[in-house]
Amino acid sequence: MSDQAQNNLPLQSLERAEFTRRVAQAVERLPEAMRAVLVLREVDGLSTAELGEALGLSASQVWTLVHRAKSRLRRELGGEAHGDRHDAGDGLR
């Protein structure tokens, strides 16, 4: 690793922490149903079928809620969730 790359690590770590904080705040502002399906899908790894069963929703309702939640987060984060500034692991693609 070059000296420049090593010098950028603290800045990248700080930027990642700030981005993570902004995502968490944006998720908290989502309506309850959107927040629930997004967390259960992206954090807990439930499938569409599992989400539907757990929440009493059809697969299309689950898909719609997940899509709307991700779209809202992308708007709030100004494109950052698409990898414009951060390229790995955001789960919002």
N, C-alpha and C positions, 0 to 999 in steps of 0.2 A: 504494500500500500504506500502511495506517495505521501510526502509530508503535507501537501495541500489537502489530500483526501483525509488524512488524519486530523488536520486542523478543522475541517468541515464537520467532523463527526459530532461535536457538541452542538453546533448550530442545527444540524439535521435532527438530532435528538430533541432539541428544544422545539423545532418546527413540528415534529411528529407529535409531541406531547400537546402542543397548542391545537393541532388539527384534531387529535383525539378528544380533547376537551370540547371543542366546537361541535363535533359529531354527537357527543353525549348530550350536550345542551339541546341540540336540534332534535334528537330523538325524544327527549323529555317533553318537548313542545308539541309532538305529534298527538293527534287524537288517540284515545285509549285503544281503540280497535286496531288502528294502524301500527301503533307502538307494539302491541301484543304480537301481531303476526310477524312484524319485522324482527323483533327480538327472538321469538321462538324459531323463526326460519334461519336467521343469520348467526345468532349466538348459540342456540341450542341444537340447530341442525335438523329440525323437523321437516319432513317432506310436506308437499301440498296436501296429500291425502291425510297425513297425520294431523296437520293443522286443522283441516276441515273437520275431522272427527273430534278433535279436542275442543274446538270452538263452536261446533254445530253449524258449520258453513259448508257450502258447496265448494268444489275445487275452483270454479270460476270466481266465486266471491273471494276466496283466499288469494288467488292470483291478482285480482283487481286491487285488493287492499295492499298487497306487497308492492305492486307496481306504483300505486299512488303514493305510498309511503316513501319509496326510493326517489320518485320524481320530486316530491316535496323537499326531501333532504338535499337533493342535487341543487334545486333552486336556492335553498337557504345557504348552502355552502358555496355558491357561486362557481360551480364547475370543479371545485377541488376534489369532490368525490369521484369524478371521472378519471382521475389520475393526472390532471393538469399540473398539479404540484407534487402529488404523492402517488407513487406507482404500484404499491403492493398492499394487499390485505385489507382494503377498506370494505369489501363486501357489497359495494353499492353499484356495481356495473351491471 
